[in-house]
Amino acid sequence: MINATNLTKQYGAKTAVNGVSFSVKPGMVTGFLGPNGAGKSTTMRMIVGLDRPTAGTVTVNGKRYQDHAAPLHEVGVLLDAKAVHTGRSAYNHLRALAATHRIPVSRVREVIELTGLGAVAHKRVGGFSLGMGQRLGIAAALLGDPQTLILDEPVNGLDPEGVRWVRQLVRSLAAQGRTVLLSSHLMSEMAQTADHIIVLGKGRVLADAPVQDFISGAAAETVRVRSPRAAELGDALLRAAGAGTSTRIEPTGENELRVIGFSAANVGNAAAELGIPLHELTPIRASLEEAYMDLTANDVEYRTAAIADPALAQAVQETNR
Ligand SMILES: Nc1ncnc2c1ncn2[C@@H]1O[C@H](COP(=O)(O)OP(=O)(O)OP(=O)(O)O)[C@@H](O)[C@H]1O
């Protein structure tokens, strides 16, 4: 269990984390989301005592990280996978870490196997790919068999097999009753992995809710409708909604509409009353990504400007392809 109360971090004039309070509960995966610069890494660093809060407190299992006698057994951390002595082998790196807590070499071998590093365990870490470095960071986090895990972007640089492996690993750690705090910018991955999410924006908590509640609460009901009399149905729905509502009707193709702010049942009933035939009526489930983008639209610190020059826009598009 992680408990943050009024946690604040100021770097000079910059307030990176601004009075955040939350708890991360055992037995589930809690996703930690937010645009670049939102304060996620700073919060994680404060949780594990690498940064001192300007104000407020944060505890892990009831104590501040630095007050735990054997922190590796309490909290496993992956913060910066590159922060490893590159001249050492993975095996020696983990052995050195294990020695600080009298963790037996058998456990070192165990985590090497668990993270799929067996074949490269005696190679220099300096030659590791980003993905192998991530696996080593995860191995280090698991070394002390901790009750709480904090993983900052653990799938960064992993191939699809690795991404799936991390997903299964964190799900199984949570199923064992552990507390897992996980940050990632990959929304589709987060949607599959997290039970609960905490969203930060400009140093504040924007949302703290079960994933499903967050998605359904943030996004309006949306329905795709196809009908040979689509325009007529759209007009009727707008009239029924009345002025001043957030209902929107967007034509998306010939005889096709996206209706935002009506349930499929209500659209179907309205069509039946008017005798308008429907060829399709599909509720569209909002994604975590859409809900997240809606929520954080005003809290993005680094925004990509729309490109006004068409030639430049095309060049950028081609580069991105
Ligand atoms: N050591 C530091 N000195 C000054 N400013 C800092 C320092 N560390 C972080 N910041 C600033 O604090 C804010 C929060 O940064 P932080 O790295 O915690 O965000 P983040 O949510 O982890 O972002 P990202 O998704 O890019 O990793 C940013 O504006 C950042 O520039």
The ligand as an ORCA input file, in Angstrom:
! r2SCAN-3c Opt
* xyz 0 1
  N      15.541     17.911    -11.240
  C      14.662     18.764    -11.774
  N      14.903     20.084    -11.817
  C      14.024     20.946    -12.341
  N      12.834     20.600    -12.868
  C      12.524     19.305    -12.861
  C      13.422     18.311    -12.331
  N      12.827     17.088    -12.466
  C      11.635     17.312    -13.063
  N      11.451     18.629    -13.299
  C      10.271     19.248    -13.928
  O       9.157     18.844    -13.186
  C       8.051     18.553    -14.048
  C       7.584     17.123    -13.817
  O       8.534     16.222    -14.346
  P       8.394     14.640    -14.283
  O       9.641     14.074    -14.885
  O       8.057     14.232    -12.909
  O       7.151     14.402    -15.227
  P       6.624     13.023    -15.840
  O       5.163     13.039    -15.662
  O       7.379     11.884    -15.284
  O       6.973     13.213    -17.374
  P       7.412     12.111    -18.497
  O       6.148     11.449    -18.932
  O       7.980     13.004    -19.582
  O       8.415     11.205    -17.888
  C       8.526     18.842    -15.450
  O       8.137     20.142    -15.824
  C      10.032     18.753    -15.343
  O      10.650     19.578    -16.282
*
